[in-house]
Amino acid sequence: MTIPPPGAIAVIFLSGRTGADDEGYARAAAAMEIAAAARDGYLGLDSARGGDGVGITLSWWRDEAAALAWRDDPEHARIREKGRAVWYDWYRVIVTTVDRAYAWTRPEDAS
Protein backbone atom coordinates (compact mmCIF):
# COMPACT_ATOMS: atom_id res chain seq x y z
CA MET A 1 0.00 0.00 0.00
CA THR A 2 1.44 3.35 -1.07
CA ILE A 3 0.58 6.59 0.71
CA PRO A 4 1.49 9.39 -1.71
CA PRO A 5 2.16 12.91 -0.47
CA PRO A 6 -0.13 15.84 -1.34
CA GLY A 7 0.70 17.12 -4.81
CA ALA A 8 1.79 13.71 -6.10
CA ILE A 9 0.35 12.46 -9.37
CA ALA A 10 -1.81 9.33 -9.46
CA VAL A 11 -2.07 7.52 -12.79
CA ILE A 12 -5.10 5.22 -12.62
CA PHE A 13 -5.10 2.44 -15.20
CA LEU A 14 -8.36 0.46 -15.46
CA SER A 15 -8.31 -2.46 -17.87
CA GLY A 16 -10.06 -5.55 -19.15
CA ARG A 17 -7.80 -8.47 -20.11
CA THR A 18 -8.37 -10.66 -23.14
CA GLY A 19 -7.09 -13.79 -21.41
CA ALA A 20 -4.54 -14.32 -24.19
CA ASP A 21 -0.89 -15.04 -23.40
CA ASP A 22 -1.14 -14.96 -19.59
CA GLU A 23 2.54 -15.89 -19.21
CA GLY A 24 3.74 -13.11 -21.53
CA TYR A 25 1.47 -10.63 -19.80
CA ALA A 26 2.82 -11.57 -16.36
CA ARG A 27 6.43 -11.21 -17.56
CA ALA A 28 5.71 -7.82 -19.15
CA ALA A 29 3.85 -6.54 -16.07
CA ALA A 30 6.73 -7.55 -13.79
CA ALA A 31 9.27 -5.93 -16.13
CA MET A 32 7.25 -2.71 -16.30
CA GLU A 33 7.00 -2.55 -12.51
CA ILE A 34 10.78 -2.88 -12.21
CA ALA A 35 11.38 -0.30 -14.95
CA ALA A 36 8.93 2.20 -13.42
CA ALA A 37 10.51 1.79 -9.98
CA ALA A 38 13.91 2.70 -11.45
CA ARG A 39 12.65 6.04 -12.81
CA ASP A 40 13.23 9.34 -11.08
CA GLY A 41 10.02 10.52 -9.44
CA TYR A 42 8.47 7.06 -8.96
CA LEU A 43 6.67 6.77 -5.61
CA GLY A 44 4.98 3.39 -5.80
CA LEU A 45 2.38 1.14 -7.35
CA ASP A 46 -0.80 -0.60 -6.21
CA SER A 47 -2.56 -3.15 -8.39
CA ALA A 48 -5.39 -5.69 -8.31
CA ARG A 49 -7.20 -7.84 -10.87
CA GLY A 50 -10.46 -9.74 -10.45
CA GLY A 51 -11.34 -13.17 -11.79
CA ASP A 52 -13.33 -11.48 -14.56
CA GLY A 53 -10.11 -9.95 -15.97
CA VAL A 54 -10.93 -6.40 -14.89
CA GLY A 55 -8.01 -4.74 -13.15
CA ILE A 56 -6.87 -1.49 -11.67
CA THR A 57 -3.31 -0.28 -11.31
CA LEU A 58 -2.40 2.98 -9.64
CA SER A 59 1.08 4.32 -10.15
CA TRP A 60 2.24 7.19 -8.01
CA TRP A 61 4.63 9.90 -9.21
CA ARG A 62 6.32 12.87 -7.58
CA ASP A 63 5.02 15.30 -10.21
CA GLU A 64 3.51 15.62 -13.68
CA ALA A 65 6.93 15.64 -15.36
CA ALA A 66 7.81 12.25 -13.83
CA ALA A 67 4.46 10.75 -14.85
CA LEU A 68 4.82 12.05 -18.41
CA ALA A 69 8.41 10.75 -18.63
CA TRP A 70 7.12 7.28 -17.73
CA ARG A 71 4.30 7.54 -20.27
CA ASP A 72 6.84 8.47 -22.94
CA ASP A 73 9.44 5.82 -22.01
CA PRO A 74 10.21 3.82 -25.20
CA GLU A 75 10.02 0.39 -23.54
CA HIS A 76 6.75 1.33 -21.82
CA ALA A 77 5.40 2.47 -25.20
CA ARG A 78 6.44 -0.85 -26.79
CA ILE A 79 4.67 -2.85 -24.07
CA ARG A 80 1.61 -0.58 -24.32
CA GLU A 81 1.33 -1.42 -28.04
CA LYS A 82 1.67 -5.15 -27.26
CA GLY A 83 -1.11 -4.72 -24.70
CA ARG A 84 -3.39 -3.17 -27.30
CA ALA A 85 -2.59 -5.93 -29.78
CA VAL A 86 -2.79 -8.95 -27.45
CA TRP A 87 -3.54 -8.50 -23.75
CA TYR A 88 -6.37 -5.94 -23.40
CA ASP A 89 -9.92 -5.70 -24.66
CA TRP A 90 -10.07 -2.16 -23.31
CA TYR A 91 -8.41 0.25 -20.92
CA ARG A 92 -8.91 3.72 -19.46
CA VAL A 93 -6.29 6.03 -17.99
CA ILE A 94 -7.14 8.74 -15.48
CA VAL A 95 -4.47 11.13 -14.22
CA THR A 96 -5.11 13.17 -11.10
CA THR A 97 -3.33 15.09 -8.39
CA VAL A 98 -3.41 13.84 -4.81
CA ASP A 99 -4.97 16.29 -2.35
CA ARG A 100 -4.62 14.03 0.68
CA ALA A 101 -4.08 10.36 1.48
CA TYR A 102 -4.14 8.21 4.59
CA ALA A 103 -4.20 4.55 5.54
CA TRP A 104 -5.24 2.16 8.26
CA THR A 105 -3.99 -1.35 8.97
CA ARG A 106 -5.50 -3.89 11.37
CA PRO A 107 -3.09 -4.55 14.25
CA GLU A 108 -1.59 -8.05 14.13
CA ASP A 109 -2.91 -8.96 17.58
CA ALA A 110 -6.52 -7.95 16.75
CA SER A 111 -9.06 -10.69 16.07
N, C-alpha and C positions, 0 to 999 in steps of 0.2 A: 504494500500500500504506500503510495507516494503522497506526501502532503506538500503541494507546491506553495511558494510564497506569493503574497499579493503582487500582481503585475506580471506574473508568469503567463506564458501562453499554453493553452490546452488545445491539442489537436485531437479531435474526436473522430475516430474512423469506425463507422458502422458498416457491416458487410454481410452478405449472404454467400456462402460457399457453394460451389458446384458439386463437390464431392469427388472431383477428379484429382488424381495424383496427390493423394494425402501425404505420401512420403516426401515428395518434392516440395510441397507446400510447407511442411514442418521444417525441412532443412532451410528453406528460404526465410521463413519467419524467424528462426533462431539466428540466422546470419544477419538479418536486418536489425534485430534487437542488439546484437553485438556491435554492429556498425554504428547504429544510432548512439549507443552508450559511449562510443569513442569520440563523438563530435563535441566541440566546444558549445556550451550552452544547454546540453542535455541534462534534464533533471530527473527523469524516471519514466516508467511505463507501467500501465496496468492494463490487463487484458482478460477477457473471458469469452467463451463460445459455448452456445447451447447445443443440445443434441440435434436440433433442427438446422444447424449450420449457420445460424445468425450469430454474429459476434460483435464485440465492441472492444476497441483498443484506444486507450488514451495515452498519448505521449505528451510529456511535459517539457517545456523549453523556457530558458531564462528570459527570452525576448523574441519579438517578431523576426528579427534578423536570423537568429539561430533556427527558428522553425522553418523559415524560407530556405535557409542553406540546406537543411535536411531534405525538404521537398525537392530541391534542385540537384541533389547529389546524384551523379551519373549511375551508380550501382542501384540506388533506390529507384531511380527512373526505370532502369532495366527490369527490375523485379516487379514494379508497378505494371509495366506492359505485359509481363508474363501473367500476372494476376488477372488482368483484363481478358487475356487470351484463353486462360486455362482454369484458374482457381475460383473466380468470383462470378456469380450471376449478376450482382449489383453491389455498389457501395456508395456511401455518402461520407463527405468530410465536412466537419464543422470546426471552425477555428474561433477560439474565444479567449478573452483575458480573464484571469482569475482575480476576483475581488477579495475573496476570503476562502479559507479551507481549514477543516479541522477533522479530527479522527477520534475514535473510541475503540478500545480493544477490551474484550472480556478478560478479567484477571484469570491466571492459570488455576488458582485455587477455588474459583467460583464454580458452583454446580449448575 
